[in-house]
Amino acid sequence: MGFVLLALGLVLIAEGLVYALAPSLVERLLEMLRTLTEEQRRNAGLAALVLGLILVWLAFRLGI
């Protein structure tokens, strides 16, 4: 459970930094996402999912 809380905390820190330091960038990214097709958004989500899984696997392999 501690690992899950740590992971959620890190995600919230990263998200918070983006919104606090570059709110206009977030607006531009949302506009860009609106121009993508549903399939393109799905593929981007799947790519992020795979990248996240690889990073978690690497962290476990490195003993972090």
C-alpha positions as CSV (number, residue, x, y, z in Angstrom):
1,M,0.0,0.0,0.0
2,G,2.9,2.3,0.8
3,F,4.2,1.9,-2.8
4,V,0.8,2.9,-4.2
5,L,0.7,6.0,-2.1
6,L,4.2,6.9,-3.1
7,A,3.4,6.5,-6.8
8,L,0.2,8.6,-6.5
9,G,2.1,11.2,-4.6
10,L,4.7,11.4,-7.3
11,V,2.1,11.7,-10.0
12,L,0.3,14.5,-8.2
13,I,3.6,16.4,-7.7
14,A,4.4,16.1,-11.4
15,E,0.9,17.2,-12.4
16,G,0.9,20.0,-9.9
17,L,4.2,21.3,-11.2
18,V,3.0,21.4,-14.8
19,Y,-0.2,23.3,-13.8
20,A,1.7,25.7,-11.5
21,L,4.6,26.5,-13.8
22,A,3.1,26.3,-17.3
23,P,-0.7,26.7,-17.2
24,S,-0.7,28.1,-20.8
25,L,1.1,25.1,-22.0
26,V,-1.7,22.9,-20.5
27,E,-4.2,25.0,-22.5
28,R,-2.3,24.5,-25.7
29,L,-1.9,20.8,-25.1
30,L,-5.6,20.4,-24.5
31,E,-6.4,22.3,-27.8
32,M,-4.0,20.0,-29.6
33,L,-5.7,16.9,-28.1
34,R,-9.0,18.1,-29.3
35,T,-7.7,18.0,-32.9
36,L,-6.7,14.4,-32.7
37,T,-9.0,11.6,-33.7
38,E,-10.3,9.1,-31.1
39,E,-7.9,6.5,-32.4
40,Q,-4.9,8.8,-32.1
41,R,-5.8,9.7,-28.5
42,R,-6.2,6.0,-27.7
43,N,-2.8,5.1,-29.3
44,A,-1.2,7.9,-27.3
45,G,-2.8,6.6,-24.1
46,L,-1.6,3.1,-24.9
47,A,1.9,4.4,-25.6
48,A,1.9,6.2,-22.2
49,L,0.7,3.0,-20.5
50,V,3.5,0.9,-22.1
51,L,6.1,3.5,-21.2
52,G,4.8,3.6,-17.6
53,L,5.0,-0.2,-17.3
54,I,8.5,-0.2,-18.6
55,L,9.6,2.4,-16.1
56,V,8.0,0.5,-13.2
57,W,9.7,-2.7,-14.4
58,L,13.0,-0.9,-14.6
59,A,12.6,0.5,-11.1
60,F,11.9,-2.9,-9.7
61,R,14.9,-4.4,-11.7
62,L,17.2,-1.7,-10.2
63,G,15.8,-2.4,-6.8
64,I,14.3,1.0,-6.3
